[in-house]
């Protein structure tokens, strides 16, 4: 068994994610006056051009539309017209709330949520009346608290929302969605802005939870507020099967395949807050919320990263907040709250900006 000297996931990983502009980052955009009023295209994909992975109008997966995948534009200067941050999110069943990452909602005073965005045109737009940030969120990643619930200023009745998975979905293939930057796993340039204005899809497998990973690599204890799913970006070879290599070095506490072939993808900057979905035989259930990305191979002394300059390249890792560990909290927020609960939720509209966290703009 090989020992690793640092617990990077809780410490340096926050910084690494900010530097890499992977999923932990809110994607900063230039002024809207020079670009279409829309988010950049997201997922770094396994093969082919970014246009192969677009979410297009009328596209369905197992007969289900994903117009409920949200592009979130926000800022803390009171205006979206001079450039803003971009995150992603998911409309929940009932049409009144969107689930996203805490680091997308802990420091803003203006926010717009767009649904069904195709090439710069959104099907529907809403504002945000209140935001509830998970009480365990301190700005530190990989502790399972990077989660927030947005209450929309008006219900969405024409787009289907999603129910939550009730189970630990480790080992399952997941459909991943988002509005972040686009590239290719083997690309030496990042990001690729040529596919601006589209949401994208891809697939990956949740190989292990962060708590199981830590128990094998950096034994705790740690102040977890929940659990997370860990993914690696495989290209069909064991060379870039990062989580498989780590498992072999630490006692084979989990299994990790060499990927899903042409459907394999990983999140990138701007995908933060987007969803990981599992199919239960009758519906797509929201199972995870994108939180961070990490170019882990060099830090762990492994030879699995394709590129240390092209972020979200083969061999990189990402983490998503696992919703099975937060069902009670989400239910408590999305239920009709008492007046004092509304007051707490409204803290998300600016006051929580005092929280310390690592980010880039």
C-alpha positions as CSV (number, residue, x, y, z in Angstrom):
1,X,0.0,0.0,0.0
2,X,1.3,3.4,-0.9
3,X,0.8,6.3,1.5
4,X,0.0,9.8,0.5
5,X,1.4,12.6,2.7
6,X,-1.3,15.3,2.2
7,X,-5.0,15.3,2.4
8,X,-5.4,17.5,-0.7
9,X,-9.1,17.1,-1.1
10,X,-9.9,19.2,1.9
11,X,-6.9,21.5,1.8
12,X,-5.1,22.2,-1.4
13,X,-7.9,20.9,-3.6
14,X,-9.9,24.0,-3.1
15,X,-7.0,26.1,-4.4
16,X,-6.3,23.6,-7.2
17,X,-9.8,23.8,-8.4
18,X,-9.7,27.6,-8.5
19,X,-6.5,27.5,-10.5
20,X,-7.8,24.9,-12.9
21,X,-11.1,26.6,-13.6
22,X,-12.7,23.2,-13.2
23,X,-16.1,22.6,-11.7
24,X,-15.4,24.4,-8.4
25,X,-15.1,27.7,-10.3
26,X,-18.0,29.9,-11.1
27,X,-17.3,30.7,-14.8
28,X,-16.6,34.4,-15.2
29,X,-17.8,36.0,-18.4
30,X,-16.9,39.1,-20.3
31,X,-19.5,41.9,-20.7
32,X,-22.7,40.7,-22.3
33,X,-22.5,43.7,-24.7
34,X,-19.8,41.7,-26.6
35,X,-21.3,38.2,-26.3
36,X,-24.7,36.6,-26.7
37,X,-26.9,36.8,-23.6
38,X,-26.2,33.1,-22.7
39,X,-23.9,30.8,-20.9
40,X,-20.9,29.1,-22.5
41,X,-21.1,25.5,-23.6
42,X,-20.1,23.1,-20.9
43,X,-18.8,19.6,-20.6
44,X,-15.3,18.6,-21.6
45,X,-16.1,15.5,-23.7
46,X,-14.4,12.2,-24.6
47,X,-14.3,12.3,-28.4
48,X,-15.7,14.4,-31.2
49,X,-16.4,18.1,-31.4
50,X,-18.3,20.1,-28.7
51,X,-21.3,20.4,-31.1
52,X,-21.8,16.6,-30.9
53,X,-22.8,17.0,-27.2
54,X,-25.2,19.9,-27.4
55,X,-28.6,19.9,-25.7
56,X,-30.8,20.8,-28.6
57,X,-34.4,21.8,-28.7
58,X,-36.6,18.7,-28.6
59,X,-33.8,16.4,-27.5
60,X,-34.9,13.7,-25.0
61,X,-33.2,11.0,-23.0
62,X,-35.4,7.9,-22.5
63,X,-38.2,10.2,-23.6
64,X,-37.5,12.8,-21.0
65,X,-36.7,16.5,-21.9
66,X,-33.9,18.2,-19.9
67,X,-35.2,21.8,-20.4
68,X,-35.2,21.8,-16.6
69,X,-31.4,22.1,-16.6
70,X,-30.8,25.7,-15.6
71,X,-28.2,28.2,-16.6
72,X,-27.6,30.6,-13.7
73,X,-26.1,34.1,-14.2
74,X,-25.3,36.2,-11.1
75,X,-23.1,38.9,-9.6
76,X,-22.7,40.9,-6.5
77,X,-22.5,44.3,-8.1
78,X,-26.2,44.7,-8.8
79,X,-25.9,44.2,-12.6
80,X,-25.7,41.4,-15.1
81,X,-25.0,43.6,-18.1
82,X,-21.3,44.3,-17.4
83,X,-20.3,40.6,-17.1
84,X,-21.2,38.1,-14.5
85,X,-20.6,34.6,-13.1
86,X,-22.2,31.5,-14.7
87,X,-23.2,28.4,-12.9
88,X,-25.7,25.6,-13.6
89,X,-28.6,24.1,-11.7
90,X,-31.6,21.8,-11.9
91,X,-35.3,22.5,-11.6
92,X,-36.9,20.3,-8.9
93,X,-40.4,18.7,-9.2
94,X,-43.0,21.3,-8.3
95,X,-41.4,24.0,-10.3
96,X,-40.6,26.4,-7.5
97,X,-37.0,25.6,-6.5
98,X,-33.7,25.0,-8.3
99,X,-30.8,23.0,-6.7
100,X,-27.3,24.3,-7.3
101,X,-23.9,24.5,-5.5
102,X,-23.4,26.6,-2.4
103,X,-20.4,28.4,-4.0
104,X,-22.8,29.6,-6.7
105,X,-25.2,31.2,-4.2
106,X,-23.3,32.5,-1.1
107,X,-22.3,35.9,-2.5
108,X,-24.7,37.6,-4.9
109,X,-27.4,40.3,-5.0
110,X,-28.7,39.7,-8.5
111,X,-29.4,36.4,-10.2
112,X,-31.2,35.2,-13.3
113,X,-32.2,31.6,-14.0
114,X,-32.7,30.5,-17.6
115,X,-34.2,27.2,-18.7
116,X,-34.0,25.5,-22.1
117,X,-31.2,27.5,-23.5
118,X,-30.3,26.7,-27.1
119,X,-27.7,28.7,-28.8
120,X,-28.3,31.9,-26.8
121,X,-32.1,31.7,-26.6
122,X,-33.8,30.6,-23.4
123,X,-37.2,29.0,-23.3
124,X,-38.1,30.5,-19.9
125,X,-36.4,33.0,-17.4
126,X,-37.0,33.4,-13.7
127,X,-35.5,35.5,-10.9
128,X,-34.6,34.3,-7.5
129,X,-36.7,35.3,-4.5
130,X,-34.5,33.7,-1.8
131,X,-31.5,31.3,-1.5
132,X,-30.8,28.7,1.2
133,X,-27.2,27.7,1.5
134,X,-26.5,24.5,3.4
135,X,-25.7,25.2,7.0
136,X,-22.5,23.1,6.9
137,X,-21.0,25.2,4.1
138,X,-17.9,27.1,5.2
139,X,-16.3,27.6,1.8
140,X,-14.2,24.4,2.2
141,X,-14.7,21.8,-0.5
142,X,-14.9,18.0,-0.2
143,X,-16.8,18.0,3.0
144,X,-20.2,17.4,1.4
145,X,-21.8,20.8,2.1
146,X,-21.5,22.5,-1.3
147,X,-25.3,22.7,-1.8
148,X,-27.9,25.5,-2.1
149,X,-31.6,25.7,-2.9
150,X,-32.9,28.7,-4.9
151,X,-36.5,29.7,-4.5
152,X,-37.8,31.1,-7.8
153,X,-39.7,34.4,-8.0
154,X,-42.5,32.6,-9.9
155,X,-43.3,28.9,-10.4
156,X,-42.3,27.1,-13.6
157,X,-45.3,25.2,-14.9
158,X,-44.4,24.4,-18.5
159,X,-41.1,22.6,-17.9
160,X,-40.6,19.3,-16.1
161,X,-38.7,19.3,-12.9
162,X,-36.9,16.3,-11.3
163,X,-37.3,14.1,-8.3
164,X,-34.4,13.3,-6.0
165,X,-32.7,9.9,-5.8
166,X,-33.1,8.4,-2.4
167,X,-30.1,6.0,-2.6
168,X,-26.4,6.0,-2.7
169,X,-25.7,5.6,-6.4
170,X,-22.0,4.8,-6.3
171,X,-21.0,2.5,-9.1
172,X,-23.9,3.6,-11.4
173,X,-23.6,5.4,-14.7
174,X,-24.9,8.9,-14.5
175,X,-26.1,11.4,-17.1
176,X,-24.3,14.7,-16.4
177,X,-25.6,18.1,-17.5
178,X,-24.3,21.7,-17.3
179,X,-23.6,25.1,-18.9
180,X,-19.8,25.3,-18.4
181,X,-16.8,25.7,-20.8
182,X,-16.1,23.2,-23.5
183,X,-13.0,21.3,-24.6
184,X,-11.8,17.8,-25.3
185,X,-10.1,15.5,-23.0
186,X,-6.9,15.4,-25.0
187,X,-7.0,19.0,-26.0
188,X,-4.1,21.3,-25.3
189,X,-6.3,24.4,-25.3
190,X,-8.8,25.3,-22.7
191,X,-11.5,26.5,-22.7
192,X,-13.0,26.3,-26.2
193,X,-15.4,29.2,-26.7
194,X,-16.4,28.3,-30.2
195,X,-19.5,26.5,-29.0
196,X,-20.9,29.4,-26.9
197,X,-24.5,29.5,-25.9
198,X,-25.4,25.8,-25.5
199,X,-25.9,23.4,-22.6
200,X,-24.2,20.0,-23.1
201,X,-24.6,16.4,-21.8
202,X,-22.2,13.6,-21.2
203,X,-21.9,10.4,-19.0
204,X,-19.7,9.1,-16.3
205,X,-19.6,6.6,-13.4
206,X,-19.5,7.5,-9.8
207,X,-16.7,5.3,-8.7
208,X,-16.5,6.0,-4.9
209,X,-17.7,8.5,-2.3
210,X,-15.3,11.0,-0.8
211,X,-15.6,9.5,2.7
212,X,-14.6,6.1,1.4
213,X,-11.8,7.7,-0.6
214,X,-10.5,9.5,2.4
215,X,-10.7,6.4,4.6
216,X,-8.3,4.7,2.1
217,X,-6.0,7.6,1.2
218,X,-6.0,10.1,4.0
219,X,-7.7,8.6,7.1
220,X,-9.7,11.2,9.1
221,X,-11.5,12.3,11.0
222,X,-13.0,15.2,9.0
223,X,-16.0,17.5,9.6
224,X,-18.2,16.1,7.0
225,X,-21.7,17.6,6.5
226,X,-22.6,14.9,3.9
227,X,-21.0,12.7,1.3
228,X,-19.8,13.3,-2.3
229,X,-19.4,11.2,-5.4
230,X,-16.0,11.1,-7.1
231,X,-15.5,10.7,-10.9
232,X,-12.5,10.3,-13.1
233,X,-12.1,11.1,-16.8
234,X,-11.3,7.9,-18.5
235,X,-10.4,7.4,-22.2
236,X,-10.6,3.6,-22.3
237,X,-7.1,2.9,-21.0
238,X,-5.8,2.0,-17.6
239,X,-3.2,4.8,-17.9
240,X,-5.9,7.5,-17.3
241,X,-8.0,5.5,-14.9
242,X,-7.0,7.6,-11.9
243,X,-9.4,6.2,-9.4
244,X,-8.6,2.7,-10.5
245,X,-4.9,3.4,-9.9
246,X,-5.5,4.9,-6.5
247,X,-7.7,1.9,-5.5
248,X,-5.0,-0.5,-6.5
249,X,-2.5,1.4,-4.3
250,X,-4.7,1.7,-1.3
251,X,-6.2,-1.8,-0.9
252,X,-8.8,-2.0,-3.6
253,X,-11.6,-0.5,-1.5
254,X,-13.6,0.3,-4.7
255,X,-13.6,-0.6,-8.4
256,X,-13.2,1.8,-11.3
257,X,-13.6,0.9,-15.0
258,X,-11.8,2.5,-17.9
259,X,-14.8,4.5,-18.9
260,X,-18.0,4.6,-21.0
261,X,-16.3,5.1,-24.4
262,X,-17.6,7.9,-26.6
263,X,-20.1,9.0,-23.9
264,X,-17.5,9.6,-21.2
265,X,-17.3,13.3,-20.0
266,X,-16.2,15.4,-17.1
267,X,-17.4,18.7,-15.8
268,X,-15.6,22.0,-16.4
269,X,-15.8,25.6,-15.3
270,X,-19.4,26.8,-15.3
271,X,-20.8,23.4,-14.7
272,X,-20.8,24.0,-11.0
273,X,-24.3,23.3,-9.6
274,X,-25.3,21.2,-12.5
275,X,-26.8,17.7,-12.0
276,X,-25.9,14.1,-12.2
277,X,-28.9,11.9,-13.1
278,X,-29.6,8.2,-12.7
279,X,-32.3,6.2,-14.5
280,X,-34.4,4.1,-12.3
281,X,-36.4,2.4,-15.0
282,X,-39.2,4.9,-15.2
283,X,-37.6,8.4,-14.6
284,X,-34.4,10.3,-14.3
285,X,-33.6,11.1,-10.7
286,X,-31.3,13.9,-9.6
287,X,-28.5,12.2,-7.6
288,X,-25.6,14.7,-7.4
289,X,-24.7,18.4,-7.7
290,X,-21.4,19.3,-9.4
291,X,-18.9,20.8,-6.9
292,X,-15.2,20.7,-7.9
293,X,-12.6,19.4,-10.2
294,X,-9.0,18.4,-9.6
295,X,-5.9,17.7,-11.6
296,X,-4.9,15.0,-9.1
297,X,-2.3,12.9,-10.9
298,X,0.8,15.1,-10.4
299,X,-0.1,15.8,-6.8
300,X,-0.4,12.1,-6.0
301,X,2.7,11.1,-8.0
302,X,0.6,9.2,-10.6
303,X,1.2,9.2,-14.4
304,X,-2.4,9.5,-15.3
305,X,-3.0,13.1,-16.3
306,X,-3.0,13.8,-20.0
307,X,-2.3,17.5,-19.6
308,X,-1.4,19.8,-16.8
309,X,-2.4,22.8,-18.8
310,X,-5.7,21.6,-20.4
311,X,-8.1,21.5,-17.5
312,X,-10.7,18.7,-17.3
313,X,-8.4,16.5,-19.3
314,X,-8.1,12.7,-19.2
315,X,-7.1,11.5,-15.8
316,X,-8.6,14.5,-13.9
317,X,-11.1,14.0,-11.1
318,X,-14.4,15.7,-10.1
319,X,-16.6,15.7,-7.1
320,X,-20.4,16.1,-6.8
321,X,-22.4,16.6,-3.6
322,X,-24.3,13.3,-3.1
323,X,-28.0,14.1,-2.5
324,X,-28.9,10.9,-0.6
325,X,-27.0,12.5,2.4
326,X,-29.0,15.7,2.3
327,X,-32.6,14.7,1.7
328,X,-33.9,15.9,5.0
329,X,-32.3,19.3,4.6
330,X,-33.6,19.8,1.1
331,X,-37.1,18.8,2.2
332,X,-37.0,21.2,5.0
333,X,-36.2,24.1,2.6
334,X,-38.5,23.2,-0.2
335,X,-41.5,22.7,2.1
336,X,-43.6,25.7,3.0
337,X,-41.4,27.5,5.5
338,X,-42.2,29.5,8.7
339,X,-41.7,33.2,8.5
340,X,-38.4,33.0,10.4
341,X,-37.1,30.5,7.9
342,X,-37.7,32.9,5.1
343,X,-35.6,35.4,6.9
344,X,-32.7,32.9,7.1
345,X,-33.1,32.0,3.4
346,X,-32.8,35.7,2.4
347,X,-29.3,35.8,3.9
348,X,-28.3,34.2,0.6
349,X,-29.0,37.5,-1.2
350,X,-25.7,39.1,-0.2
351,X,-25.1,38.7,3.5
352,X,-23.4,35.3,3.2
353,X,-20.7,36.9,1.0
354,X,-18.6,37.2,4.2
355,X,-18.0,33.4,4.1
356,X,-14.4,32.7,3.3
357,X,-13.8,30.5,0.2
358,X,-11.4,30.2,-2.7
359,X,-12.7,31.2,-6.1
360,X,-11.6,33.1,-9.2
361,X,-13.4,35.5,-11.4
